[in-house]
């Protein structure tokens, strides 16, 4: 694991914004980016993806669940459309690629 600073402005935040599965999300006080620190080093991440454990399930399982993911995405989009009917959206923290 390695400690990292904000990708955009190189500030270091000690504020814990959220915690999940042993990871800590921190919020940059300068630009409001939320990032994970400490995080797995590049070699650790490559290994997690190689063995199919980056998102909790293997790559093959992700592909097999594409219909379910599409349903989840449509449901999420229906909620978003209540608040924003046009323009672009950016998914932050895509996690298991459900959207
Ligand atoms: Zn920042």
Boltz pocket constraint, residues with backbone or C-beta under 6 A from the ligand:
constraints:
  - pocket:
      binder: B
      contacts: [[A, 6], [A, 7], [A, 8], [A, 9], [A, 10], [A, 11], [A, 28], [A, 29], [A, 30], [A, 31], [A, 32], [A, 33]]
      max_distance: 6.0
